[in-house]
Amino acid sequence: MDGTSFDTVKTWVQQAHHIAVLTGAGISAESGVPTFRDAQTGYWAQVSPEDMATEAGFRAHPQRVWDWYQYRRDLLAGVLPNAGHQALAVFQQQHPDRLTLITQNVDGLHQRAGSSAVLCLHGDIFEDRWLEPPRECCRIDHAVPGHPPHCAGCCNRVRPGVVWFGESLPSAKLDAAQCAAERCDVMLVVGTAGAVYPAARLAHVTRAAGGRVAVLNPSPSALDGVAHRVLRGTAASVLPSLLAD
């Protein structure tokens, strides 16, 4: 990694009034979290990943899709946050008004590391919500166990709290992320290929608003051309020293 670029970005971080951080699958891969497609092993290798991540796929095969997400939850149960997650959590705890953490990941590792108010653009795999708009009888904590659970009153089914293909991102969190991107002095784009929109657009928003953009990724990304500086390295190896006082 270019030491001059590292020193420059570290200075930006130290001087910034507000920092936005956008993280992607790369930071979690360092903890051993399989990507969406990498989790397609064994029995699940027979099934198209897209069939597991659409409302139509869930409606057609609710048990199979529910069991797939339970399988992924089980995989995540033994995974721990790494030094990259921890460095972000420590910085936020020390400077609570200076950092907004935005993630495309659904694994909850940022929260487990101690980060708060994480803007999870693609949802949280450990949360559940109703498939249909909930009626008065619908209470997640009273759902009838099953594959998937359902409401005893109206038979509404429980689904994973993730954003599926074809669905909009949660509007309140996306709005908050866009506001952070507009007002930040520095955006750190960490461990993402930068190919998934609208999340990747946040880096463009920061640059257009006059903020500085730094990409931290071990390999080239689609956002390298938007960045003022590119740091070649992993989150776990670079963030602890980059965010240290």
N, C-alpha and C positions, 0 to 999 in steps of 0.2 A: 504494500500500500504506500502511496505517495505521502511522505511525512509532512511535506509542505501543505498539502490539501487537508490533512488531518488537523494540523495546527490551526489552519484558517477556519475550519468548521468549528473546532473547539472554542476559538475566540468568539465566533458568531453566537454560539450557545451561551457562553459566559455573559455576553453583552445583551442578549435578547431579553426584551420585556416579556414576550410571550413566544412559546415554541409549540408547534403542532407536530405530532408524530403519527405517521401512517404506517402500520405494520401489515405484513402479509404472511403467507404460508412459510416463508423461509425462516422466520424467527422460531416458529414452532417445530419445524423440521429438525432443528438443532436439539430439541428435546426428545426426538424420536416419534413425533406425531406423523403418521402416514398421511399423505395428501389424499384428497377425495378419491382419486383413481388408484393410488397405491393400496388403498384399503380393499380393493377388489381382488381378494385372494380366496382360495378354497372354493366353497360353494358360491360365494358372491361373485367370483370371476365369470360365472355363467350369465350374469345379469348386467344389462346396460346401465352404467352410472346415471344416465339421464332419466331412466325409468324410476330411479330412486330419488329423484330430486325435482319432481314436478307434481303439481296438484292432481293432474290427470293420472299419473302413475300411482299416486296414493289412493285415489278413488277406485282405480281398477284392481289394485292388490294391496289393500290397507295392511294386512298382517305382514306381508313380505317386506313392505317399506318400513313399518314400525320395527320389525325385528332387525332390519339393516341398521337403523339408527341406534337401537339398543346395543348392537354389536360394536358400533363405533364408540358409543359411550363407555362400553367395557374396555375397549382398547385405550381410551384416554384415562381411565381410572388409575392406572399405574404410572402415568407420565407426570413429570415434575417440571415446573418452570426452570428455565436456564438462566445463566448470568445476564443475558440480554433483557429478559423479562424483569429480573430483579433490579437491574440498573435503572430501568425506567420507573419502577415502583419506588425505589429509594429517592430518586430525583424528585418525583412528584410529591412524596411525603415531605421532603425538605423544602420544596418550592411549590406549594399547592396552587398558587395563583398563576404560575408561569408555564404550565404544561397542560395541553389537551391531548389525550391519547385516543387515537382513532384506529380501529382494527378491522380488517377483512376476515379475521379468523373467528371461528365459532367455538373454540375449544376451552375458553375460560381461563387460560393460563395466565393472562395478564392480571385478572382478578385474584387468582390464587397466589400470585407473587406479591399482592398487596396494593395494586393500582386500584383507584376508585374512579367512579364516573366515566368508565370506559365507554366510548361510543362504538358499539358493535354493529357495524353497518350490515352485516349478513346474518345477524341473530346470534343465538346461543344454543348450542346443541343440547345443553342440559336443562333448558327451559321447555315447557309445554304450553300449547295454546289450543284453542278450539278450531276445528276445521271450518265450521259455519259460524256466522255471527252468534255469540252466546245469548241464550234466553235467560230469564230470571232463574230458572232451575239449574243452570250450568255453573258448577263450581269445580275447578280443577282438583281441589283437595278432596272432593266427594265423588270423583269419577269412579265408575265401576272398573276394577282391574281387568285387563284383557290385552289383546294384541290387535288393535290399540285399545286403550281404555275408552269408555264412552259415558255419556250422561244417562243416568237412570231415568230421567224425566222425559227427555226428547230424543235420546239416542245419538245426539251430536258426538262426533268422534274427536279424540285428542290427537293432535299432530305435533311433530317436533317444532320447536321455536326457531327454525332457521329460514332463511330466504331461499325459496326454490327458484329454478329457472322460470323466467316469465313473470316473476312477481316484482313489485316495486320494493325498494329499500324502505325501511321505516322512516317516515317523513320527518319526524321530530329529530331523530338522530342525524339524518342526512343534513337537515337545515343547520344543526349545531356544528357539524363537521365543516360545512361550507363557511359558516361564520368564523370558525377558528382558522380556516385556511386563508380567509380574507384579511384577518387582523394580525396574524402572526408575523413576527420578524423573520423567523426561520421555520422551515418545514423539513423534518427528517423523514425520508421515505426508506423504510427498513424492511428488507427481506420480501419484496414483492416484485414480480415481473412487470408490473405496471400495465398489464394488458386488459384488466377487468374494469369496465366503466359502470357506473359513474365514479367509483372510488378513485380511479387513476386521474380523473379530472381535477381532483383537489390540488395536485401539484401545479397544474396549469393556473388554477385560481390564485394560488400564492404568488406565483411568478408575475402574473398580470397585475396583482395588487401591489407589487413592489417588494415583496418579501424574497428572501433567499431560499433556495431549494438545494438540499444535499441528499444524494442517493447513497445508501449503504447497502451493498449487495455483493456477493462473491463473484457474480457473473453479470454480463451486460443485461440491461433491462430496457423496456420500451420508454422509460422516463429519463434515461441518461441524457438525452438531448434537451430536456427541459431543465436539468439541474445546473446550478452554478458550480457545484463541485460533486465529484463522484468518488466515493471511498470503496475500494475493493476489499472486502472482508466480510466476516459474519457478524451478526448482532452480538453473539456471546463473547466474541473476541475483541470487538471494537467499542461497544456502548459503555462498558464499565469505565474505561479510561476517558472516553469522549465526554461523559456526563459527570465525571468526578470534579469536585470543586477545586 
